[in-house]
């Protein structure tokens, strides 16, 4: 650790050893908290009916989401075979594809399918901002190293397989007709006119 080397240079070996132990404790606590917190995402998604139901099960004796926790543990264990830079680049690449590009595509699809939908704001110069943002995010993904691109594609592929399994078992789109309704407008109508 760079911190340990700096401490050793300035305050000696004992101080560096103490700082190293503190860094290891903080790293372990971070992984532990991420593991426990991360396991709640598939657990509550399953409980809400938008993920595989097996992940919503609680341990019969100790009352914790054991299947979700085991899945997150396996994912984190696989991550230890790669250096931190590769893992971070892969996560950024996944975020670019799923969140950034996904939002641009979703906005475009929504405007095409429901052009008369009342919207809380207007996008100036549409579709130019969409095209520029899309090109920019593609460039960010392209600049990632090839290993991160391959890992992110594999991760997204695994997610697609999980989604298709869930959709098949829950009889949801694409294995059933899709009902689209606008929640924002429903809430606005229920609230009535704003004063």
C-alpha positions in Angstrom: 0.0 0.0 0.0 1.2 3.5 -0.8 -0.1 4.7 2.5 2.0 2.1 4.4 5.1 3.0 2.5 4.7 6.7 3.2 4.0 6.0 6.9 7.1 3.8 7.1 9.3 6.4 5.5 8.2 9.1 7.9 7.3 7.3 11.2 8.9 3.9 11.0 8.0 0.3 10.6 5.7 0.0 13.7 3.5 2.9 12.5 3.4 1.4 9.0 2.3 -2.0 10.4 -0.5 -0.3 12.3 -1.7 1.6 9.3 -1.5 -1.5 7.2 -3.7 -3.4 9.7 -6.2 -0.5 9.7 -6.3 -0.5 5.9 -7.0 -4.2 5.9 -9.8 -3.8 8.5 -11.3 -1.0 6.5 -11.1 -3.1 3.2 -12.7 -6.1 4.9 -15.5 -4.0 6.4 -16.1 -2.4 3.0 -16.4 -5.8 1.3 -18.5 -7.2 4.2 -20.9 -4.2 4.0 -21.1 -4.4 0.2 -21.8 -8.1 0.4 -24.6 -7.8 2.9 -26.1 -4.6 1.3 -25.7 -6.0 -2.2 -27.5 -9.2 -1.3 -30.6 -7.1 -0.4 -31.0 -5.9 -4.0 -32.0 -9.3 -5.6 -33.8 -10.2 -2.3 -36.2 -7.3 -2.4 -36.5 -7.4 -6.2 -37.6 -11.1 -5.8 -40.0 -10.1 -3.0 -41.5 -7.4 -5.3 -41.9 -10.0 -8.1 -39.4 -8.5 -10.5 -36.6 -11.1 -10.1 -36.3 -14.9 -9.7 -38.4 -16.0 -6.7 -35.6 -18.2 -5.2 -33.7 -15.0 -4.3 -36.6 -13.9 -2.1 -36.3 -16.8 0.3 -35.1 -16.3 3.9 -33.0 -18.8 5.8 -35.4 -20.9 7.9 -33.4 -20.7 11.1 -31.4 -17.4 10.9 -33.8 -15.2 8.9 -31.4 -13.7 6.3 -31.6 -13.9 2.5 -29.2 -16.9 2.1 -29.6 -17.5 -1.6 -29.1 -13.9 -2.5 -26.1 -13.7 -0.2 -24.6 -16.9 -1.7 -25.1 -15.5 -5.2 -23.4 -12.2 -4.3 -20.6 -14.0 -2.6 -20.0 -16.0 -5.7 -20.0 -12.9 -7.8 -17.5 -11.1 -5.5 -15.3 -14.2 -5.4 -15.1 -14.2 -9.2 -14.2 -10.5 -9.0 -11.1 -11.3 -6.9 -9.5 -13.0 -9.9 -9.2 -9.7 -11.7 -7.2 -6.6 -10.7 -9.2 -3.7 -9.3 -8.7 -1.5 -12.4 -10.3 -4.2 -14.6 -13.2 -4.6 -12.3 -13.8 -0.8 -12.1 -13.6 -0.5 -15.9 -16.0 -3.4 -16.3 -18.5 -1.8 -13.9 -18.2 1.5 -15.7 -18.7 -0.2 -19.1 -21.8 -2.0 -17.8 -23.2 1.2 -16.4 -22.6 3.0 -19.7 -24.5 0.3 -21.6 -27.3 -0.4 -19.2 -28.0 3.0 -17.6 -26.7 5.7 -20.0 -27.4 4.1 -23.3 -30.6 2.4 -21.9 -32.0 5.8 -20.8 -31.4 7.4 -24.2 -33.1 4.5 -26.0 -36.0 4.5 -23.5 -36.6 8.2 -24.0 -36.5 7.8 -27.8 -38.9 4.8 -27.7 -41.3 6.6 -25.4 -41.4 9.7 -27.6 -42.1 7.5 -30.7 -44.7 5.3 -29.1 -46.5 8.0 -27.1 -46.0 11.3 -28.9 -49.0 12.9 -27.2 -48.0 12.0 -23.7 -47.9 15.1 -21.4 -44.4 15.5 -20.2 -43.1 17.6 -17.3 -40.3 19.1 -19.5 -39.3 19.4 -23.1 -35.9 18.4 -24.6 -34.5 21.2 -26.8 -33.3 20.3 -30.3 -34.6 16.7 -30.0 -33.2 14.3 -31.2 -29.8 16.0 -31.5 -29.0 15.8 -27.7 -29.9 12.0 -27.8 -27.6 11.4 -30.7 -24.7 13.3 -29.2 -25.1 11.6 -25.8 -25.4 8.2 -27.5 -22.2 8.8 -29.5 -20.4 10.1 -26.4 -21.3 7.0 -24.3 -20.3 4.7 -27.2 -16.9 6.5 -27.2 -16.6 6.0 -23.4 -17.3 2.3 -23.8 -14.9 2.0 -26.8 -12.1 3.6 -24.7 -12.3 0.8 -22.1 -9.8 -1.9 -22.5 -10.9 -5.1 -24.4 -10.9 -7.3 -21.3 -13.4 -4.9 -19.6 -15.5 -4.8 -22.7 -15.6 -8.6 -22.9 -16.4 -8.9 -19.2 -19.1 -6.3 -19.3 -20.7 -8.0 -22.4 -20.6 -11.4 -20.5 -22.1 -9.8 -17.4 -24.9 -8.2 -19.4 -25.4 -11.5 -21.2 -25.8 -13.3 -17.9 -28.3 -10.6 -16.9 -30.3 -11.1 -20.1 -30.4 -14.9 -19.4 -31.6 -14.3 -15.8 -34.2 -11.8 -17.1 -35.5 -14.3 -19.7 -35.7 -17.0 -17.1 -37.7 -14.7 -14.8 -39.9 -13.5 -17.6 -40.7 -17.1 -18.7 -41.5 -18.2 -15.1 -43.6 -15.1 -14.3 -45.2 -15.0 -17.8 -44.1 -11.4 -18.4 -42.8 -9.7 -21.5 -41.5 -11.0 -24.0 -43.5 -14.1 -23.2 -46.7 -12.3 -22.7 -48.3 -9.0 -23.9 -46.8 -5.9 -22.3 -49.1 -3.4 -20.6 -47.6 0.1 -20.5 -49.1 2.8 -18.3 -47.7 6.1 -17.2 -47.3 6.2 -13.4 -46.3 9.9 -13.3 -49.5 11.0 -14.9 -51.6 8.8 -12.7 -50.1 10.4 -9.6 -50.6 13.9 -11.0 -54.3 13.1 -11.7 -54.8 11.7 -8.2 -53.1 14.7 -6.6 -55.4 17.1 -8.6 -54.5 20.6 -9.7 -51.5 22.2 -7.9 -52.1 25.5 -6.3 
